Amino acid sequence: MEMKFNFEKKNSLRPASARSRAYFPRAWSVLAAVFLFVSLFSDSSAHARIRKCPFRVRKAHYAKEQAAATPAPAPAPGLIVAGAGDIILHGRVHFSAAQRSRGEENNQGYDELFPGVAAALSGVDLGIANLEFPILRKHKPPRPFIFSGDPPALRAAMRAGLTAFTAANNHSYDQGPRSPAITARHCAQQQAVCLGVGEDREQAETPYFFEKNGIKLAVVGYTLVANDDLNRERKGAPRVNGYGFENLLGQVKAAAEKSDCVVVAVHWGEEYREQPLPSQRQQAQKLVDAGACLILGHHPHVLEPVEEIRTASGRRALIAYSLGNFVSNQERGRPEHQNRIGAIVKVELARGAAGVEPAAWKALPVWTRNQTDYLGGRSIERLEVVDLPAALREVEARRATAPGDERNRLEREAAFYQDRIEQAERMLEVKSEK
């Protein structure tokens, strides 16, 4: 492309003076000198490219500058899933709720089991916990290793911010062969999502599908352990989703075909063992390869490590082998014991290059406060789950302005909470595959 500069046309409206006429010869001389200098000392090939298409070069350079100045696009929005451990309604848990009951106002006292949990679960799109009890209105009195719960206990857990529950565990049949069917019916009446139990096999094995921000999750509730396996193959028989690993693997594969990733809430492992079994690590890898992006484990009643693993394609998944107890009466007399420590794991799932996977996550340690208060000559059982970091912050704030003796007491309380937090971190022993 040849470029022409027509100065005469540009200045045709200006009066021609002697000074302006003298200007043009000098201007042409300067331009000629510049052109000669460029021709002699510049790279000939680059000069040829510029001469051939100067506008294209300038446009490309401008686009490059704009790209450097333009911020990277915001990451695609994801969703947040939270997992909590076992809710076990021992006899003393029922008694604590009954002593503090104000009727329907606080769900017969069961709301008092979950102070502060709603704040810990704020911003969560899907909160999942394990119901270690069948739900019935009429049930046998609780006794060692036989559990039961009322609908108000379920409503209290929902009010605390939990939105889905797995009821498939080794206590699903504690109230007899109809327990899974009755539990599923009460969950439906309370408009609660309860996984892994049903009036028949189809209902028990149906995943829960949840979608937000273009991400579709399938949630599967399953148990690999049983006290009583009362499952029957006859049509219409009550059912607990569980027992064989191959059945779980098949369900995850089927759910993965209908979703972007599968969340598995699984009752597994060995009670009171603080490390997963080697077989669990093998099972976790198979579940992740089948489509799981998050595995939330429970049953050992203690915390176990959190690990990050990958598929062959590079997709990441998070495994919380055991989240410990959420609410229980275990180890009342030993406040330092690991059975009273649990965790809420909060995981952000987002779409990555290899599929939907954990983009960020954190574990929030919790602890079961279980003590007897004496008020006006009356003893009150105070049993509740405590958000440990929040409790520590509250005590430290009070300590700053407390008088001498009170300050000493609050210092001991703060040290206790700090020890429990550090204990939880040691038990979680977070690992990431490189």
Summary of the structure (lengths in Angstrom):
residues: 434
radius of gyration: 33.4
end to end distance: 55.6
largest distance: 116.9
contacts: 1397
relative contact order: 0.11
helix: 38%
strand: 27%
